[in-house]
Amino acid sequence: MEPIKIVKEKAEYCLNCKHKPCQKACPMKTDIPYFIQKIKENNIEEAYKSLLDNNIFSPICSAICPQEEQCEGSCTRGIKGKPVKIGELEHWVNEYAKENNIKYNIVSGNQKKHSVAIIGSGPASLSCAYELAKKGVNVTIFEKESNLGGILRYGIPEYRLNKKDLDNTINNILSLGIQVKTNCEFGKNINIKELHEQGYEAVFLGIGAGKPTTYLLNNEKLEGIYESDDFLKKYNQAKYIHNLGKTVVIGGGNVAMDCARSAIRMGATKVSILYRRNIENMPARKIEIQEALQDNIEIIPCTKVISANGENGHIKEIEVIKTQVVDGKAVDLINTNYKINVDTFIFAIGLSPEKKILESEGITLEKGLIVIDENGKTNLNKVYAGGDVTENKSTVCKAIASGRKAAEGILKEISIPNF
């Protein structure tokens, strides 16, 4: 950890703007000038309390949020110079609290008269569960995996998110008396009708986007081809894939960077990321791209994979074509095809919700996503949703905010007093 003297110098750079553009740009509306002011006053405990009062996920958000697009991207200091290092300051406060054993006490209601079912346990679901439980609602989380956390546990690698911080956050949330039923999959072991019949007054859907986007590379099913979610899950569960050899990842987002960096850590001899547009067009955070390059990962821009060939049932090579970006679109360049030897191939070009399951429940979708109103409510009676299942390219912080919004909608509908 940096010495408090240096941290206070960074805090002093904040102008404490009255209009708080940084707070407005934060999905969770964190009172950023306030917690930074407490750092200036050397009152780190109050800074920590203010952060968790607003967002119990602060230790997680400070580590993985794209601050450059949100709070720091709207910082007044950034107009003519560099913005305040808001993310670093928030992360430092959380690390200080951890090292100095500063505990956060959650105050909750005692009603326990209403029951709500939460399906999934990613950031949106955990956020919704937390906000409801604080108001005294009986909450039960239904999770298809054996552990809670969703993308936070199975999608984001340890080197980006300390899993102890995740465990601590989940334990804090569960301390409110939330019930958990794991190995219970929506659409298979439970459905909305059954939950209502069991007495749950409302249901929140936070099942995320679990269907990988892929395309046909070869007419036969070749070994050595993986989907990003399965690949990262194996890494995060320490179920390493051996003999990765020369590995190619296609995609340009943070998930592609995670897959590539995880492949290196699993022992791949060489890892390349192929992206059909320029590096400048990559949706991944700049810091994620830089860290991938620092891991000696090769990034090959303006390249599209057309097909794959195998040998003895295992992928051996891919055929690619060079592209050119014209009006934001990747256009193939004729006669630029060539082949690359590859032992492992990973699709990291996007995920989408499980459309069939949602449609079978009668939920209205638009472009594959659940349609919700301003309160997070779906077209079904007392059924709400949030996170990746409702929004493309949602960040963790946006998912957390959507869970809170849905909780507020549920609390209004089931008539919790004093809300």
Kinemage of the C-alpha trace (Angstrom):
@kinemage 1
@onewidth
@group {chain A} dominant
@subgroup {mainchain}
@vectorlist {calphas} color= white
{ca met a 1} P 0.000 0.000 0.000
{ca glu a 2} L 1.081 3.545 -0.695
{ca pro a 3} L 1.915 5.692 2.348
{ca ile a 4} L -0.973 7.856 3.503
{ca lys a 5} L 1.088 10.985 2.752
{ca ile a 6} L 1.145 10.166 -0.966
{ca val a 7} L -2.522 9.180 -0.942
{ca lys a 8} L -3.491 12.478 0.683
{ca glu a 9} L -1.542 14.340 -2.007
{ca lys a 10} L -3.626 12.544 -4.633
{ca ala a 11} L -6.773 13.408 -2.665
{ca glu a 12} L -5.819 17.092 -2.478
{ca tyr a 13} L -5.887 17.161 -6.298
{ca cys a 14} L -9.700 16.854 -6.081
{ca leu a 15} L -11.475 20.223 -6.427
{ca asn a 16} L -14.529 19.068 -4.420
{ca cys a 17} L -16.839 20.330 -7.180
{ca lys a 18} L -20.282 21.441 -6.047
{ca his a 19} L -22.007 19.897 -9.071
{ca lys a 20} L -20.173 16.559 -8.585
{ca pro a 21} L -19.939 15.412 -12.232
{ca cys a 22} L -18.007 12.339 -11.077
{ca gln a 23} L -20.883 11.239 -8.854
{ca lys a 24} L -23.404 11.725 -11.646
{ca ala a 25} L -21.297 9.512 -13.928
{ca cys a 26} L -21.066 6.715 -11.355
{ca pro a 27} L -23.820 4.092 -11.862
{ca met a 28} L -24.075 3.757 -8.064
{ca lys a 29} L -23.989 7.543 -7.519
{ca thr a 30} L -21.129 7.321 -5.018
{ca asp a 31} L -20.520 10.615 -3.244
{ca ile a 32} L -16.944 10.783 -4.470
{ca pro a 33} L -16.030 14.287 -3.240
{ca tyr a 34} L -17.207 13.302 0.264
{ca phe a 35} L -15.056 10.179 0.651
{ca ile a 36} L -12.063 11.998 -0.842
{ca gln a 37} L -12.584 14.864 1.605
{ca lys a 38} L -12.431 12.339 4.447
{ca ile a 39} L -9.079 11.148 3.126
{ca lys a 40} L -7.872 14.760 3.174
{ca glu a 41} L -9.012 14.950 6.804
{ca asn a 42} L -7.195 11.703 7.607
{ca asn a 43} L -10.531 10.131 8.564
{ca ile a 44} L -10.118 6.920 6.578
{ca glu a 45} L -12.642 4.988 8.652
{ca glu a 46} L -15.387 7.449 7.749
{ca ala a 47} L -14.297 7.379 4.098
{ca tyr a 48} L -14.637 3.587 4.165
{ca lys a 49} L -18.014 3.717 5.903
{ca ser a 50} L -19.383 6.227 3.404
{ca leu a 51} L -18.295 4.028 0.487
{ca leu a 52} L -19.945 0.887 1.851
{ca asp a 53} L -23.030 2.761 3.058
{ca asn a 54} L -23.653 3.544 -0.589
{ca asn a 55} L -22.201 0.442 -2.239
{ca ile a 56} L -21.421 -2.784 -0.371
{ca phe a 57} L -19.506 -3.843 -3.503
{ca ser a 58} L -17.005 -0.978 -3.210
{ca pro a 59} L -13.995 -3.341 -2.697
{ca ile a 60} L -14.926 -5.052 -5.972
{ca cys a 61} L -15.881 -1.986 -8.001
{ca ser a 62} L -12.703 -0.143 -7.047
{ca ala a 63} L -10.669 -3.044 -8.452
{ca ile a 64} L -12.440 -3.707 -11.761
{ca cys a 65} L -14.623 -0.711 -12.677
{ca pro a 66} L -13.790 1.171 -15.907
{ca gln a 67} L -13.330 4.433 -14.002
{ca glu a 68} L -11.910 6.100 -17.101
{ca glu a 69} L -15.330 5.756 -18.752
{ca gln a 70} L -17.377 6.631 -15.685
{ca cys a 71} L -16.319 8.772 -12.704
{ca glu a 72} L -12.808 9.695 -13.863
{ca gly a 73} L -14.096 10.228 -17.394
{ca ser a 74} L -16.328 13.031 -16.074
{ca cys a 75} L -13.826 14.557 -13.635
{ca thr a 76} L -13.485 18.336 -14.041
{ca arg a 77} L -9.725 18.041 -13.645
{ca gly a 78} L -9.653 15.862 -16.731
{ca ile a 79} L -10.893 18.639 -19.025
{ca lys a 80} L -7.497 20.342 -19.202
{ca gly a 81} L -5.298 17.763 -17.564
{ca lys a 82} L -5.359 14.401 -15.825
{ca pro a 83} L -8.431 13.420 -13.803
{ca val a 84} L -8.359 12.620 -10.096
{ca lys a 85} L -7.336 8.983 -9.548
{ca ile a 86} L -10.717 8.136 -8.048
{ca gly a 87} L -10.400 4.399 -8.559
{ca glu a 88} L -6.982 4.269 -6.913
{ca leu a 89} L -8.234 6.286 -3.939
{ca glu a 90} L -11.296 4.086 -3.460
{ca his a 91} L -9.189 0.938 -3.753
{ca trp a 92} L -6.673 2.300 -1.252
{ca val a 93} L -9.424 3.050 1.298
{ca asn a 94} L -10.715 -0.507 1.011
{ca glu a 95} L -7.214 -1.981 1.353
{ca tyr a 96} L -6.544 0.252 4.375
{ca ala a 97} L -9.745 -0.982 6.048
{ca lys a 98} L -8.754 -4.574 5.376
{ca glu a 99} L -5.219 -4.199 6.723
{ca asn a 100} L -6.413 -2.325 9.803
{ca asn a 101} L -9.295 -4.710 10.499
{ca ile a 102} L -11.953 -2.007 10.174
{ca lys a 103} L -15.348 -3.709 10.112
{ca tyr a 104} L -18.495 -2.487 8.437
{ca asn a 105} L -21.714 -3.046 10.363
{ca ile a 106} L -24.858 -3.481 8.283
{ca val a 107} L -28.105 -2.235 9.751
{ca ser a 108} L -31.178 -4.149 8.572
{ca gly a 109} L -34.915 -4.145 9.122
{ca asn a 110} L -36.711 -6.754 11.206
{ca gln a 111} L -40.001 -7.211 9.372
{ca lys a 112} L -39.494 -10.629 7.751
{ca lys a 113} L -43.084 -10.587 6.471
{ca his a 114} L -42.428 -10.685 2.743
{ca ser a 115} L -40.561 -13.230 0.619
{ca val a 116} L -38.715 -12.647 -2.659
{ca ala a 117} L -36.863 -15.137 -4.866
{ca ile a 118} L -33.611 -14.124 -6.541
{ca ile a 119} L -32.539 -16.250 -9.510
{ca gly a 120} L -28.786 -16.134 -10.104
{ca ser a 121} L -26.047 -14.780 -7.868
{ca gly a 122} L -24.027 -12.426 -10.032
{ca pro a 123} L -23.597 -8.718 -9.171
{ca ala a 124} L -27.168 -7.707 -10.121
{ca ser a 125} L -28.737 -10.534 -8.115
{ca leu a 126} L -26.539 -10.035 -5.055
{ca ser a 127} L -27.257 -6.313 -5.134
{ca cys a 128} L -31.017 -6.867 -5.338
{ca ala a 129} L -30.880 -9.452 -2.535
{ca tyr a 130} L -28.856 -7.103 -0.340
{ca glu a 131} L -31.152 -4.107 -0.758
{ca leu a 132} L -34.248 -6.225 -0.062
{ca ala a 133} L -32.763 -7.970 2.972
{ca lys a 134} L -31.749 -4.610 4.464
{ca lys a 135} L -35.429 -3.701 4.459
{ca gly a 136} L -36.379 -6.880 6.298
{ca val a 137} L -37.528 -8.956 3.326
{ca asn a 138} L -37.070 -12.738 3.427
{ca val a 139} L -34.758 -13.396 0.480
{ca thr a 140} L -33.805 -16.711 -1.099
{ca ile a 141} L -31.121 -16.938 -3.795
{ca phe a 142} L -31.355 -19.775 -6.330
{ca glu a 143} L -28.008 -20.474 -8.024
{ca lys a 144} L -27.187 -23.146 -10.625
{ca glu a 145} L -23.521 -23.410 -9.563
{ca ser a 146} L -22.203 -24.718 -6.250
{ca asn a 147} L -20.862 -21.290 -5.210
{ca leu a 148} L -22.238 -17.758 -5.384
{ca gly a 149} L -20.790 -14.910 -7.402
{ca gly a 150} L -21.698 -15.521 -11.019
{ca ile a 151} L -19.355 -13.702 -13.381
{ca leu a 152} L -17.441 -12.289 -10.415
{ca arg a 153} L -16.397 -15.795 -9.396
{ca tyr a 154} L -16.347 -17.729 -12.642
{ca gly a 155} L -15.683 -15.052 -15.260
{ca ile a 156} L -13.169 -12.580 -13.814
{ca pro a 157} L -9.734 -14.075 -13.041
{ca glu a 158} L -8.069 -13.862 -9.624
{ca tyr a 159} L -5.303 -11.615 -10.948
{ca arg a 160} L -7.943 -8.972 -11.644
{ca leu a 161} L -10.288 -9.577 -8.719
{ca asn a 162} L -9.164 -10.862 -5.337
{ca lys a 163} L -11.582 -13.694 -4.579
{ca lys a 164} L -11.154 -13.094 -0.826
{ca asp a 165} L -12.694 -9.655 -1.360
{ca leu a 166} L -15.542 -11.328 -3.235
{ca asp a 167} L -16.044 -13.892 -0.465
{ca asn a 168} L -16.041 -11.175 2.202
{ca thr a 169} L -18.599 -9.137 0.269
{ca ile a 170} L -20.870 -12.149 -0.245
{ca asn a 171} L -20.570 -13.115 3.429
{ca asn a 172} L -21.527 -9.568 4.448
{ca ile a 173} L -24.595 -9.786 2.230
{ca leu a 174} L -25.594 -13.238 3.493
{ca ser a 175} L -25.197 -12.069 7.098
{ca leu a 176} L -28.590 -10.400 6.695
{ca gly a 177} L -30.203 -13.828 6.908
{ca ile a 178} L -30.484 -14.517 3.177
{ca gln a 179} L -31.194 -18.149 2.301
{ca val a 180} L -29.252 -19.871 -0.476
{ca lys a 181} L -30.162 -22.832 -2.677
{ca thr a 182} L -27.273 -23.857 -4.910
{ca asn a 183} L -27.209 -26.374 -7.773
{ca cys a 184} L -30.680 -25.145 -8.667
{ca glu a 185} L -30.991 -24.087 -12.291
{ca phe a 186} L -33.673 -21.786 -13.680
{ca gly a 187} L -35.712 -23.505 -16.374
{ca lys a 188} L -34.584 -26.921 -15.184
{ca asn a 189} L -35.078 -27.201 -11.413
{ca ile a 190} L -37.272 -24.160 -10.855
{ca asn a 191} L -39.498 -21.764 -12.787
{ca ile a 192} L -41.416 -18.571 -12.107
{ca lys a 193} L -44.822 -20.238 -11.672
{ca glu a 194} L -43.463 -22.654 -9.070
{ca leu a 195} L -41.785 -19.848 -7.145
{ca his a 196} L -45.044 -17.880 -6.940
{ca glu a 197} L -46.840 -21.049 -5.836
{ca gln a 198} L -44.245 -21.498 -3.088
{ca gly a 199} L -45.203 -18.100 -1.670
{ca tyr a 200} L -42.601 -15.785 -3.150
{ca glu a 201} L -44.315 -12.458 -3.747
{ca ala a 202} L -41.818 -11.298 -6.338
{ca val a 203} L -39.035 -12.794 -8.452
{ca phe a 204} L -35.822 -11.173 -9.666
{ca leu a 205} L -34.047 -12.602 -12.707
{ca gly a 206} L -30.311 -12.029 -12.750
{ca ile a 207} L -29.196 -15.032 -14.781
{ca gly a 208} L -26.739 -13.054 -16.894
{ca ala a 209} L -25.751 -13.701 -20.482
{ca gly a 210} L -24.682 -17.326 -20.526
{ca lys a 211} L -24.912 -18.273 -24.195
{ca pro a 212} L -21.614 -17.755 -26.061
{ca thr a 213} L -21.545 -16.306 -29.564
{ca thr a 214} L -19.744 -18.625 -31.989
{ca tyr a 215} L -19.780 -19.585 -35.650
{ca leu a 216} L -18.995 -22.706 -37.654
{ca leu a 217} L -15.285 -23.154 -38.361
{ca asn a 218} L -15.342 -26.732 -39.593
{ca asn a 219} L -17.973 -29.302 -40.535
{ca glu a 220} L -16.629 -31.707 -37.930
{ca lys a 221} L -16.457 -31.086 -34.189
{ca leu a 222} L -12.811 -30.445 -33.391
{ca glu a 223} L -11.183 -30.705 -29.994
{ca gly a 224} L -9.180 -27.724 -28.810
{ca ile a 225} L -11.943 -25.199 -29.557
{ca tyr a 226} L -13.384 -23.460 -26.478
{ca glu a 227} L -15.983 -20.853 -25.604
{ca ser a 228} L -14.855 -17.986 -23.381
{ca asp a 229} L -17.185 -18.698 -20.458
{ca asp a 230} L -16.189 -22.359 -20.219
{ca phe a 231} L -12.494 -21.557 -20.634
{ca leu a 232} L -12.475 -18.887 -17.912
{ca lys a 233} L -14.561 -21.050 -15.594
{ca lys a 234} L -11.962 -23.814 -15.877
{ca tyr a 235} L -9.200 -21.322 -15.069
{ca asn a 236} L -11.066 -19.824 -12.113
{ca gln a 237} L -11.772 -23.288 -10.683
{ca ala a 238} L -8.112 -24.261 -11.131
{ca lys a 239} L -9.172 -27.006 -13.549
{ca tyr a 240} L -6.358 -26.134 -15.889
{ca ile a 241} L -6.339 -27.295 -19.495
{ca his a 242} L -2.953 -28.821 -20.255
{ca asn a 243} L -0.949 -28.686 -23.485
{ca leu a 244} L -2.620 -25.531 -24.793
{ca gly a 245} L 0.356 -24.947 -27.077
{ca lys a 246} L -0.156 -22.154 -29.625
{ca thr a 247} L -3.377 -20.470 -28.590
{ca val a 248} L -5.506 -18.055 -30.593
{ca val a 249} L -8.283 -15.941 -29.054
{ca ile a 250} L -10.727 -14.034 -31.252
{ca gly a 251} L -12.409 -10.922 -29.875
{ca gly a 252} L -11.491 -7.449 -28.747
{ca gly a 253} L -13.158 -6.977 -25.376
{ca asn a 254} L -12.089 -7.482 -21.784
{ca val a 255} L -13.193 -11.125 -21.956
{ca ala a 256} L -10.777 -11.743 -24.820
{ca met a 257} L -7.975 -10.197 -22.755
{ca asp a 258} L -8.931 -12.352 -19.769
{ca cys a 259} L -8.929 -15.516 -21.893
{ca ala a 260} L -5.542 -14.703 -23.388
{ca arg a 261} L -3.919 -13.835 -20.064
{ca ser a 262} L -5.443 -16.915 -18.414
{ca ala a 263} L -4.112 -19.102 -21.253
{ca ile a 264} L -0.610 -17.797 -20.564
{ca arg a 265} L -1.011 -18.691 -16.895
{ca met a 266} L -2.215 -22.165 -17.843
{ca gly a 267} L 1.006 -22.761 -19.739
{ca ala a 268} L 0.253 -21.859 -23.367
{ca thr a 269} L 3.494 -21.573 -25.336
{ca lys a 270} L 2.251 -18.618 -27.387
{ca val a 271} L -0.983 -16.627 -27.270
{ca ser a 272} L -2.349 -14.356 -30.000
{ca ile a 273} L -5.494 -12.230 -30.003
{ca leu a 274} L -7.054 -11.763 -33.432
{ca tyr a 275} L -9.412 -8.814 -33.870
{ca arg a 276} L -11.196 -7.821 -37.062
{ca arg a 277} L -10.776 -4.090 -36.526
{ca asn a 278} L -7.895 -1.827 -35.451
{ca ile a 279} L -6.475 -1.946 -31.926
{ca glu a 280} L -7.898 1.558 -31.444
{ca asn a 281} L -11.371 0.126 -32.074
{ca met a 282} L -11.027 -2.589 -29.422
{ca pro a 283} L -13.782 -2.278 -26.788
{ca ala a 284} L -11.423 -3.593 -24.088
{ca arg a 285} L -10.125 -1.121 -21.512
{ca lys a 286} L -6.757 0.362 -22.422
{ca ile a 287} L -5.280 -0.916 -19.169
{ca glu a 288} L -6.451 -4.449 -20.022
{ca ile a 289} L -4.813 -4.229 -23.447
{ca gln a 290} L -1.588 -2.901 -21.898
{ca glu a 291} L -1.499 -5.702 -19.328
{ca ala a 292} L -2.082 -8.290 -22.047
{ca leu a 293} L 0.875 -6.907 -23.983
{ca gln a 294} L 2.960 -6.977 -20.805
{ca asp a 295} L 2.134 -10.691 -20.575
{ca asn a 296} L 3.768 -11.082 -24.015
{ca ile a 297} L 0.447 -11.658 -25.748
{ca glu a 298} L 0.460 -10.837 -29.444
{ca ile a 299} L -2.403 -8.717 -30.760
{ca ile a 300} L -3.081 -9.082 -34.486
{ca pro a 301} L -5.578 -6.437 -35.653
{ca cys a 302} L -7.628 -6.290 -38.853
{ca thr a 303} L -7.766 -10.086 -39.111
{ca lys a 304} L -10.839 -12.308 -39.378
{ca val a 305} L -10.936 -16.070 -38.929
{ca ile a 306} L -12.733 -17.846 -41.780
{ca ser a 307} L -12.312 -21.538 -41.078
{ca ala a 308} L -10.317 -24.218 -39.276
{ca asn a 309} L -8.741 -27.505 -40.245
{ca gly a 310} L -8.055 -30.434 -37.974
{ca glu a 311} L -5.918 -33.515 -37.696
{ca asn a 312} L -7.035 -36.640 -35.820
{ca gly a 313} L -10.069 -34.748 -34.520
{ca his a 314} L -8.058 -31.845 -33.061
{ca ile a 315} L -7.719 -28.312 -34.426
{ca lys a 316} L -4.457 -27.850 -36.345
{ca glu a 317} L -4.708 -24.582 -38.290
{ca ile a 318} L -7.014 -21.672 -39.033
{ca glu a 319} L -7.498 -19.719 -42.228
{ca val a 320} L -7.747 -15.974 -41.828
{ca ile a 321} L -8.270 -12.967 -44.053
{ca lys a 322} L -7.051 -9.418 -43.581
{ca thr a 323} L -9.640 -6.677 -43.192
{ca gln a 324} L -9.899 -2.944 -43.526
{ca val a 325} L -12.065 -0.704 -41.373
{ca val a 326} L -14.440 1.328 -43.546
{ca asp a 327} L -17.001 3.547 -41.809
{ca gly a 328} L -16.558 1.512 -38.632
{ca lys a 329} L -17.124 -1.824 -40.376
{ca ala a 330} L -14.517 -4.515 -41.016
{ca val a 331} L -14.361 -5.226 -44.758
{ca asp a 332} L -12.515 -8.272 -46.116
{ca leu a 333} L -9.545 -7.580 -48.373
{ca ile a 334} L -9.546 -9.869 -51.406
{ca asn a 335} L -6.619 -12.281 -51.848
{ca thr a 336} L -5.146 -11.673 -48.393
{ca asn a 337} L -5.952 -15.126 -47.000
{ca tyr a 338} L -3.298 -17.030 -45.082
{ca lys a 339} L -3.073 -19.833 -42.528
{ca ile a 340} L -1.900 -19.956 -38.912
{ca asn a 341} L -0.884 -23.083 -37.028
{ca val a 342} L -2.881 -23.376 -33.814
{ca asp a 343} L -3.331 -25.916 -31.024
{ca thr a 344} L -6.083 -24.132 -29.074
{ca phe a 345} L -8.783 -21.743 -30.276
{ca ile a 346} L -11.048 -19.618 -28.038
{ca phe a 347} L -14.216 -17.749 -29.021
{ca ala a 348} L -14.485 -14.473 -27.066
{ca ile a 349} L -16.818 -12.509 -29.314
{ca gly a 350} L -19.740 -12.064 -26.957
{ca leu a 351} L -22.386 -13.685 -24.786
{ca ser a 352} L -26.168 -13.455 -24.925
{ca pro a 353} L -29.056 -14.497 -22.629
{ca glu a 354} L -30.691 -17.927 -22.915
{ca lys a 355} L -33.500 -16.866 -25.225
{ca lys a 356} L -35.452 -20.145 -25.292
{ca ile a 357} L -35.703 -20.391 -21.509
{ca leu a 358} L -36.880 -16.808 -21.157
{ca glu a 359} L -39.418 -17.067 -23.979
{ca ser a 360} L -40.811 -20.298 -22.497
{ca glu a 361} L -41.600 -18.282 -19.352
{ca gly a 362} L -43.532 -15.735 -21.405
{ca ile a 363} L -41.019 -12.939 -20.837
{ca thr a 364} L -40.924 -10.213 -23.481
{ca leu a 365} L -37.560 -9.849 -25.210
{ca glu a 366} L -36.162 -7.259 -27.570
{ca lys a 367} L -32.989 -8.034 -29.514
{ca gly a 368} L -32.470 -10.996 -27.215
{ca leu a 369} L -32.649 -8.966 -23.997
{ca ile a 370} L -35.390 -8.817 -21.362
{ca val a 371} L -37.491 -5.683 -21.692
{ca ile a 372} L -37.862 -3.849 -18.375
{ca asp a 373} L -39.452 -0.575 -17.315
{ca glu a 374} L -37.914 2.236 -15.258
{ca asn a 375} L -38.369 0.136 -12.110
{ca gly a 376} L -36.658 -2.954 -13.516
{ca lys a 377} L -40.004 -4.747 -13.985
{ca thr a 378} L -40.658 -7.179 -16.832
{ca asn a 379} L -43.982 -7.730 -18.608
{ca leu a 380} L -44.836 -10.460 -16.064
{ca asn a 381} L -46.597 -9.686 -12.814
{ca lys a 382} L -44.119 -9.114 -9.963
{ca val a 383} L -41.168 -10.343 -12.021
{ca tyr a 384} L -38.112 -8.088 -12.258
{ca ala a 385} L -34.740 -8.384 -13.974
{ca gly a 386} L -31.340 -6.726 -14.206
{ca gly a 387} L -27.726 -7.064 -15.292
{ca asp a 388} L -26.478 -8.644 -18.523
{ca val a 389} L -29.856 -10.222 -19.207
{ca thr a 390} L -31.317 -6.724 -19.724
{ca glu a 391} L -28.437 -4.687 -21.110
{ca asn a 392} L -25.694 -5.149 -23.694
{ca lys a 393} L -22.123 -4.467 -22.582
{ca ser a 394} L -23.146 -3.921 -18.992
{ca thr a 395} L -20.353 -3.261 -16.505
{ca val a 396} L -20.280 -4.810 -13.031
{ca cys a 397} L -21.176 -1.448 -11.489
{ca lys a 398} L -24.097 -0.986 -13.897
{ca ala a 399} L -25.319 -4.477 -13.019
{ca ile a 400} L -25.134 -3.653 -9.309
{ca ala a 401} L -27.097 -0.457 -9.947
{ca ser a 402} L -29.743 -2.374 -11.907
{ca gly a 403} L -30.146 -4.783 -8.987
{ca arg a 404} L -30.681 -1.872 -6.633
{ca lys a 405} L -33.216 -0.284 -8.985
{ca ala a 406} L -35.178 -3.533 -9.211
{ca ala a 407} L -35.118 -3.909 -5.411
{ca glu a 408} L -36.606 -0.439 -5.074
{ca gly a 409} L -39.333 -1.394 -7.552
{ca ile a 410} L -40.095 -4.602 -5.659
{ca leu a 411} L -40.212 -2.788 -2.318
{ca lys a 412} L -42.762 -0.342 -3.695
{ca glu a 413} L -44.900 -3.096 -5.190
{ca ile a 414} L -45.029 -5.266 -2.084
{ca ser a 415} L -45.669 -2.151 0.014
{ca ile a 416} L -42.755 -2.073 2.423
{ca pro a 417} L -43.421 0.815 4.873
{ca asn a 418} L -41.101 3.819 5.079
{ca phe a 419} L -39.597 3.173 1.678
